[in-house]
Amino acid sequence: MEVQLSPKHSTGGLRACIPGARVLPHRGLVFLDPEGMADLAGRLASRGLPGPTRERILAHELFHILEPACPEPLAELAAHLFAGAFLNLRDFPGAIDLPDTVWEARPAETR
């Protein structure tokens, strides 16, 4: 598998679960958009969630490559869970997708 940095508009990617990521599994390529990665890093930091951004994206996309038959919408939840377990993260990677109102209303013990 080859990972390349490339602006998102130029990849013509197969899918884009994570902003800034495009996967071409038949060619063994993952394209990461530096702007999308910077946006994700900023969102992680604003919520006090640790990086690493690149590894989070790659682990998430790796699930989709390994399990292409996983049905939507379960595929996104499964990819988040896989990334969390693969990287041994304390936080749930899908938390970044929560709207700000939901994130701010979470129970105090999860902050």
VMD Tcl script that builds the backbone (N, CA, C; Angstrom):
set m [mol new atoms 333]
animate dup $m
set s [atomselect $m all]
$s set {name element resname resid chain x y z} {
  {N N MET 1 A 0.853 -1.172 0.000}
  {CA C MET 1 A 0.000 0.000 0.000}
  {C C MET 1 A 0.897 1.232 0.000}
  {N N GLU 2 A 0.604 2.151 -0.867}
  {CA C GLU 2 A 1.369 3.391 -0.948}
  {C C GLU 2 A 0.498 4.538 -0.459}
  {N N VAL 3 A 1.072 5.424 0.341}
  {CA C VAL 3 A 0.371 6.601 0.844}
  {C C VAL 3 A 1.007 7.823 0.211}
  {N N GLN 4 A 0.161 8.675 -0.370}
  {CA C GLN 4 A 0.650 9.892 -1.006}
  {C C GLN 4 A -0.121 11.089 -0.477}
  {N N LEU 5 A 0.572 12.224 -0.370}
  {CA C LEU 5 A -0.099 13.475 -0.056}
  {C C LEU 5 A -0.523 14.097 -1.378}
  {N N SER 6 A -1.791 14.445 -1.468}
  {CA C SER 6 A -2.318 14.975 -2.709}
  {C C SER 6 A -3.566 15.797 -2.412}
  {N N PRO 7 A -3.725 16.950 -3.074}
  {CA C PRO 7 A -4.966 17.708 -2.891}
  {C C PRO 7 A -6.165 16.856 -3.248}
  {N N LYS 8 A -7.249 16.986 -2.467}
  {CA C LYS 8 A -8.389 16.093 -2.638}
  {C C LYS 8 A -9.033 16.181 -4.007}
  {N N HIS 9 A -8.980 17.310 -4.656}
  {CA C HIS 9 A -9.663 17.451 -5.937}
  {C C HIS 9 A -8.941 16.736 -7.074}
  {N N SER 10 A -7.712 16.335 -6.875}
  {CA C SER 10 A -6.963 15.754 -7.985}
  {C C SER 10 A -6.876 14.231 -7.960}
  {N N THR 11 A -7.410 13.577 -6.925}
  {CA C THR 11 A -7.199 12.139 -6.801}
  {C C THR 11 A -8.206 11.298 -7.560}
  {N N GLY 12 A -9.419 11.784 -7.721}
  {CA C GLY 12 A -10.438 10.955 -8.343}
  {C C GLY 12 A -10.675 9.688 -7.567}
  {N N GLY 13 A -10.673 9.781 -6.261}
  {CA C GLY 13 A -10.710 8.608 -5.399}
  {C C GLY 13 A -12.007 7.834 -5.448}
  {N N LEU 14 A -11.912 6.604 -5.015}
  {CA C LEU 14 A -13.037 5.697 -4.984}
  {C C LEU 14 A -14.038 6.083 -3.909}
  {N N ARG 15 A -13.561 6.504 -2.782}
  {CA C ARG 15 A -14.444 6.830 -1.664}
  {C C ARG 15 A -13.770 7.858 -0.774}
  {N N ALA 16 A -14.556 8.483 0.072}
  {CA C ALA 16 A -14.002 9.510 0.946}
  {C C ALA 16 A -14.740 9.508 2.268}
  {N N CYS 17 A -14.461 8.529 3.111}
  {CA C CYS 17 A -15.107 8.477 4.424}
  {C C CYS 17 A -14.591 9.582 5.322}
  {N N ILE 18 A -13.313 9.793 5.288}
  {CA C ILE 18 A -12.700 10.824 6.103}
  {C C ILE 18 A -12.337 11.968 5.167}
  {N N PRO 19 A -12.728 13.199 5.527}
  {CA C PRO 19 A -12.368 14.313 4.651}
  {C C PRO 19 A -10.869 14.322 4.387}
  {N N GLY 20 A -10.534 14.394 3.142}
  {CA C GLY 20 A -9.122 14.448 2.795}
  {C C GLY 20 A -8.491 13.111 2.496}
  {N N ALA 21 A -9.265 12.018 2.547}
  {CA C ALA 21 A -8.708 10.696 2.252}
  {C C ALA 21 A -9.418 10.096 1.050}
  {N N ARG 22 A -8.652 9.537 0.155}
  {CA C ARG 22 A -9.191 8.826 -0.997}
  {C C ARG 22 A -8.457 7.491 -1.087}
  {N N VAL 23 A -9.203 6.437 -1.315}
  {CA C VAL 23 A -8.613 5.110 -1.369}
  {C C VAL 23 A -8.847 4.516 -2.755}
  {N N LEU 24 A -7.793 3.993 -3.337}
  {CA C LEU 24 A -7.861 3.258 -4.591}
  {C C LEU 24 A -7.306 1.859 -4.317}
  {N N PRO 25 A -8.118 0.983 -3.696}
  {CA C PRO 25 A -7.593 -0.307 -3.252}
  {C C PRO 25 A -7.061 -1.180 -4.383}
  {N N HIS 26 A -7.684 -1.112 -5.546}
  {CA C HIS 26 A -7.222 -1.943 -6.658}
  {C C HIS 26 A -5.837 -1.532 -7.151}
  {N N ARG 27 A -5.434 -0.292 -6.834}
  {CA C ARG 27 A -4.092 0.174 -7.191}
  {C C ARG 27 A -3.172 0.221 -5.980}
  {N N GLY 28 A -3.711 -0.099 -4.794}
  {CA C GLY 28 A -2.898 -0.080 -3.589}
  {C C GLY 28 A -2.478 1.314 -3.175}
  {N N LEU 29 A -3.375 2.303 -3.381}
  {CA C LEU 29 A -3.039 3.691 -3.077}
  {C C LEU 29 A -4.001 4.292 -2.067}
  {N N VAL 30 A -3.467 5.093 -1.184}
  {CA C VAL 30 A -4.256 5.941 -0.296}
  {C C VAL 30 A -3.724 7.356 -0.495}
  {N N PHE 31 A -4.610 8.277 -0.837}
  {CA C PHE 31 A -4.233 9.682 -0.985}
  {C C PHE 31 A -4.723 10.445 0.241}
  {N N LEU 32 A -3.851 11.236 0.828}
  {CA C LEU 32 A -4.213 12.070 1.961}
  {C C LEU 32 A -4.062 13.528 1.558}
  {N N ASP 33 A -5.127 14.285 1.731}
  {CA C ASP 33 A -5.114 15.704 1.413}
  {C C ASP 33 A -4.548 16.466 2.611}
  {N N PRO 34 A -3.413 17.165 2.460}
  {CA C PRO 34 A -2.826 17.893 3.593}
  {C C PRO 34 A -3.796 18.886 4.225}
  {N N GLU 35 A -4.629 19.519 3.417}
  {CA C GLU 35 A -5.597 20.479 3.953}
  {C C GLU 35 A -6.648 19.760 4.814}
  {N N GLY 36 A -7.119 18.605 4.337}
  {CA C GLY 36 A -8.079 17.819 5.109}
  {C C GLY 36 A -7.472 17.299 6.403}
  {N N MET 37 A -6.208 16.893 6.328}
  {CA C MET 37 A -5.522 16.424 7.531}
  {C C MET 37 A -5.357 17.560 8.541}
  {N N ALA 38 A -5.041 18.754 8.062}
  {CA C ALA 38 A -4.894 19.911 8.954}
  {C C ALA 38 A -6.230 20.252 9.606}
  {N N ASP 39 A -7.313 20.155 8.837}
  {CA C ASP 39 A -8.642 20.417 9.384}
  {C C ASP 39 A -8.980 19.412 10.472}
  {N N LEU 40 A -8.718 18.136 10.208}
  {CA C LEU 40 A -8.988 17.096 11.200}
  {C C LEU 40 A -8.129 17.298 12.441}
  {N N ALA 41 A -6.866 17.642 12.268}
  {CA C ALA 41 A -5.975 17.897 13.412}
  {C C ALA 41 A -6.517 19.051 14.250}
  {N N GLY 42 A -7.014 20.095 13.593}
  {CA C GLY 42 A -7.592 21.231 14.313}
  {C C GLY 42 A -8.834 20.846 15.091}
  {N N ARG 43 A -9.699 20.029 14.485}
  {CA C ARG 43 A -10.906 19.572 15.180}
  {C C ARG 43 A -10.552 18.682 16.358}
  {N N LEU 44 A -9.556 17.808 16.185}
  {CA C LEU 44 A -9.124 16.956 17.298}
  {C C LEU 44 A -8.605 17.817 18.448}
  {N N ALA 45 A -7.762 18.791 18.130}
  {CA C ALA 45 A -7.176 19.660 19.163}
  {C C ALA 45 A -8.250 20.477 19.863}
  {N N SER 46 A -9.230 20.976 19.118}
  {CA C SER 46 A -10.269 21.812 19.735}
  {C C SER 46 A -11.131 21.023 20.711}
  {N N ARG 47 A -11.174 19.718 20.538}
  {CA C ARG 47 A -11.944 18.869 21.445}
  {C C ARG 47 A -11.056 18.172 22.473}
  {N N GLY 48 A -9.789 18.524 22.477}
  {CA C GLY 48 A -8.872 17.936 23.451}
  {C C GLY 48 A -8.552 16.481 23.181}
  {N N LEU 49 A -8.724 16.046 21.928}
  {CA C LEU 49 A -8.433 14.660 21.568}
  {C C LEU 49 A -7.026 14.591 20.992}
  {N N PRO 50 A -6.273 13.602 21.412}
  {CA C PRO 50 A -4.899 13.502 20.926}
  {C C PRO 50 A -4.831 13.034 19.481}
  {N N GLY 51 A -3.737 13.329 18.820}
  {CA C GLY 51 A -3.476 12.784 17.489}
  {C C GLY 51 A -3.139 11.317 17.647}
  {N N PRO 52 A -2.489 10.709 16.764}
  {CA C PRO 52 A -1.924 11.241 15.532}
  {C C PRO 52 A -2.948 11.238 14.397}
  {N N THR 53 A -3.046 12.324 13.688}
  {CA C THR 53 A -4.044 12.479 12.648}
  {C C THR 53 A -3.837 11.497 11.500}
  {N N ARG 54 A -2.640 11.437 10.968}
  {CA C ARG 54 A -2.365 10.577 9.812}
  {C C ARG 54 A -2.659 9.120 10.137}
  {N N GLU 55 A -2.240 8.666 11.294}
  {CA C GLU 55 A -2.454 7.286 11.669}
  {C C GLU 55 A -3.934 6.987 11.858}
  {N N ARG 56 A -4.690 7.947 12.409}
  {CA C ARG 56 A -6.142 7.766 12.565}
  {C C ARG 56 A -6.798 7.570 11.204}
  {N N ILE 57 A -6.441 8.398 10.252}
  {CA C ILE 57 A -7.028 8.304 8.918}
  {C C ILE 57 A -6.655 6.983 8.268}
  {N N LEU 58 A -5.381 6.626 8.337}
  {CA C LEU 58 A -4.935 5.393 7.686}
  {C C LEU 58 A -5.580 4.157 8.310}
  {N N ALA 59 A -5.695 4.117 9.631}
  {CA C ALA 59 A -6.319 2.968 10.288}
  {C C ALA 59 A -7.793 2.864 9.897}
  {N N HIS 60 A -8.472 3.996 9.836}
  {CA C HIS 60 A -9.882 4.021 9.431}
  {C C HIS 60 A -10.034 3.485 8.006}
  {N N GLU 61 A -9.226 3.994 7.106}
  {CA C GLU 61 A -9.311 3.573 5.712}
  {C C GLU 61 A -8.857 2.129 5.533}
  {N N LEU 62 A -7.918 1.669 6.355}
  {CA C LEU 62 A -7.465 0.285 6.289}
  {C C LEU 62 A -8.632 -0.671 6.523}
  {N N PHE 63 A -9.504 -0.321 7.460}
  {CA C PHE 63 A -10.676 -1.168 7.688}
  {C C PHE 63 A -11.490 -1.323 6.402}
  {N N HIS 64 A -11.725 -0.211 5.714}
  {CA C HIS 64 A -12.532 -0.264 4.491}
  {C C HIS 64 A -11.859 -1.104 3.404}
  {N N ILE 65 A -10.547 -1.098 3.388}
  {CA C ILE 65 A -9.814 -1.924 2.419}
  {C C ILE 65 A -9.923 -3.406 2.787}
  {N N LEU 66 A -9.803 -3.693 4.089}
  {CA C LEU 66 A -9.845 -5.087 4.543}
  {C C LEU 66 A -11.253 -5.678 4.514}
  {N N GLU 67 A -12.258 -4.834 4.706}
  {CA C GLU 67 A -13.644 -5.309 4.792}
  {C C GLU 67 A -14.555 -4.537 3.824}
  {N N PRO 68 A -14.310 -4.629 2.527}
  {CA C PRO 68 A -15.093 -3.849 1.570}
  {C C PRO 68 A -16.569 -4.239 1.515}
  {N N ALA 69 A -16.927 -5.429 1.979}
  {CA C ALA 69 A -18.315 -5.875 1.925}
  {C C ALA 69 A -19.131 -5.451 3.148}
  {N N CYS 70 A -18.501 -4.796 4.109}
  {CA C CYS 70 A -19.225 -4.354 5.307}
  {C C CYS 70 A -20.291 -3.336 4.877}
  {N N PRO 71 A -21.564 -3.589 5.218}
  {CA C PRO 71 A -22.643 -2.716 4.743}
  {C C PRO 71 A -22.673 -1.368 5.461}
  {N N GLU 72 A -23.076 -0.349 4.717}
  {CA C GLU 72 A -23.316 0.964 5.312}
  {C C GLU 72 A -24.630 0.872 6.069}
  {N N PRO 73 A -24.865 1.599 7.137}
  {CA C PRO 73 A -23.957 2.539 7.799}
  {C C PRO 73 A -23.037 1.880 8.815}
  {N N LEU 74 A -23.094 0.565 8.942}
  {CA C LEU 74 A -22.227 -0.127 9.891}
  {C C LEU 74 A -20.752 0.035 9.555}
  {N N ALA 75 A -20.437 0.216 8.288}
  {CA C ALA 75 A -19.039 0.313 7.874}
  {C C ALA 75 A -18.330 1.485 8.545}
  {N N GLU 76 A -19.004 2.604 8.690}
  {CA C GLU 76 A -18.357 3.765 9.322}
  {C C GLU 76 A -18.118 3.529 10.805}
  {N N LEU 77 A -19.110 3.000 11.493}
  {CA C LEU 77 A -18.939 2.692 12.917}
  {C C LEU 77 A -17.834 1.659 13.094}
  {N N ALA 78 A -17.870 0.627 12.270}
  {CA C ALA 78 A -16.844 -0.419 12.369}
  {C C ALA 78 A -15.450 0.137 12.082}
  {N N ALA 79 A -15.335 1.022 11.100}
  {CA C ALA 79 A -14.028 1.616 10.774}
  {C C ALA 79 A -13.511 2.455 11.943}
  {N N HIS 80 A -14.414 3.192 12.609}
  {CA C HIS 80 A -14.002 3.975 13.784}
  {C C HIS 80 A -13.540 3.053 14.907}
  {N N LEU 81 A -14.306 1.994 15.154}
  {CA C LEU 81 A -13.935 1.051 16.217}
  {C C LEU 81 A -12.613 0.357 15.897}
  {N N PHE 82 A -12.435 -0.035 14.650}
  {CA C PHE 82 A -11.186 -0.665 14.224}
  {C C PHE 82 A -10.014 0.284 14.450}
  {N N ALA 83 A -10.154 1.534 14.031}
  {CA C ALA 83 A -9.067 2.508 14.191}
  {C C ALA 83 A -8.720 2.684 15.665}
  {N N GLY 84 A -9.744 2.775 16.510}
  {CA C GLY 84 A -9.496 2.932 17.945}
  {C C GLY 84 A -8.756 1.753 18.544}
  {N N ALA 85 A -9.174 0.539 18.165}
  {CA C ALA 85 A -8.512 -0.665 18.689}
  {C C ALA 85 A -7.117 -0.832 18.097}
  {N N PHE 86 A -6.983 -0.600 16.808}
  {CA C PHE 86 A -5.701 -0.763 16.123}
  {C C PHE 86 A -4.642 0.167 16.697}
  {N N LEU 87 A -5.061 1.411 17.020}
  {CA C LEU 87 A -4.126 2.409 17.540}
  {C C LEU 87 A -4.122 2.482 19.064}
  {N N ASN 88 A -4.947 1.638 19.716}
  {CA C ASN 88 A -5.036 1.633 21.172}
  {C C ASN 88 A -5.360 3.030 21.717}
  {N N LEU 89 A -6.381 3.660 21.110}
  {CA C LEU 89 A -6.776 5.011 21.518}
  {C C LEU 89 A -7.682 4.967 22.742}
  {N N ARG 90 A -7.563 5.960 23.587}
  {CA C ARG 90 A -8.459 6.102 24.745}
  {C C ARG 90 A -9.823 6.613 24.320}
  {N N ASP 91 A -9.840 7.465 23.301}
  {CA C ASP 91 A -11.090 8.067 22.854}
  {C C ASP 91 A -11.679 7.273 21.697}
  {N N PHE 92 A -12.954 7.503 21.424}
  {CA C PHE 92 A -13.630 6.879 20.295}
  {C C PHE 92 A -13.402 7.756 19.064}
  {N N PRO 93 A -12.731 7.235 18.032}
  {CA C PRO 93 A -12.416 8.063 16.867}
  {C C PRO 93 A -13.633 8.704 16.204}
  {N N GLY 94 A -14.802 8.079 16.314}
  {CA C GLY 94 A -16.007 8.651 15.713}
  {C C GLY 94 A -16.513 9.885 16.431}
  {N N ALA 95 A -15.966 10.180 17.619}
  {CA C ALA 95 A -16.406 11.365 18.363}
  {C C ALA 95 A -16.162 12.651 17.577}
  {N N ILE 96 A -15.214 12.625 16.690}
  {CA C ILE 96 A -14.912 13.820 15.906}
  {C C ILE 96 A -16.066 14.174 14.979}
  {N N ASP 97 A -16.914 13.194 14.661}
  {CA C ASP 97 A -18.045 13.426 13.763}
  {C C ASP 97 A -19.274 13.977 14.471}
  {N N LEU 98 A -19.256 13.997 15.791}
  {CA C LEU 98 A -20.415 14.493 16.534}
  {C C LEU 98 A -20.566 16.002 16.356}
  {N N PRO 99 A -21.801 16.486 16.217}
  {CA C PRO 99 A -22.008 17.941 16.174}
  {C C PRO 99 A -21.546 18.571 17.481}
  {N N ASP 100 A -21.147 19.828 17.437}
  {CA C ASP 100 A -20.660 20.524 18.633}
  {C C ASP 100 A -21.665 20.479 19.775}
  {N N THR 101 A -22.956 20.605 19.469}
  {CA C THR 101 A -23.968 20.604 20.540}
  {C C THR 101 A -23.994 19.265 21.273}
  {N N VAL 102 A -23.839 18.168 20.554}
  {CA C VAL 102 A -23.811 16.841 21.178}
  {C C VAL 102 A -22.518 16.668 21.958}
  {N N TRP 103 A -21.396 17.093 21.378}
  {CA C TRP 103 A -20.100 16.968 22.049}
  {C C TRP 103 A -20.106 17.726 23.376}
  {N N GLU 104 A -20.638 18.938 23.365}
  {CA C GLU 104 A -20.636 19.771 24.576}
  {C C GLU 104 A -21.617 19.274 25.609}
  {N N ALA 105 A -22.640 18.511 25.213}
  {CA C ALA 105 A -23.651 18.023 26.141}
  {C C ALA 105 A -23.326 16.658 26.726}
  {N N ARG 106 A -22.166 16.097 26.393}
  {CA C ARG 106 A -21.819 14.760 26.885}
  {C C ARG 106 A -21.639 14.773 28.411}
  {N N PRO 107 A -21.809 13.632 29.046}
  {CA C PRO 107 A -21.672 13.561 30.501}
  {C C PRO 107 A -20.281 14.014 30.965}
  {N N ALA 108 A -20.247 14.628 32.131}
  {CA C ALA 108 A -18.996 15.173 32.679}
  {C C ALA 108 A -17.911 14.109 32.812}
  {N N GLU 109 A -18.300 12.873 33.149}
  {CA C GLU 109 A -17.273 11.838 33.343}
  {C C GLU 109 A -16.585 11.429 32.055}
  {N N THR 110 A -17.092 11.847 30.913}
  {CA C THR 110 A -16.450 11.523 29.648}
  {C C THR 110 A -15.587 12.673 29.125}
  {N N ARG 111 A -15.474 13.720 29.909}
  {CA C ARG 111 A -14.694 14.886 29.461}
  {C C ARG 111 A -13.275 14.790 29.900}
}
mol reanalyze $m
mol bondsrecalc $m
mol representation Tube
mol addrep $m
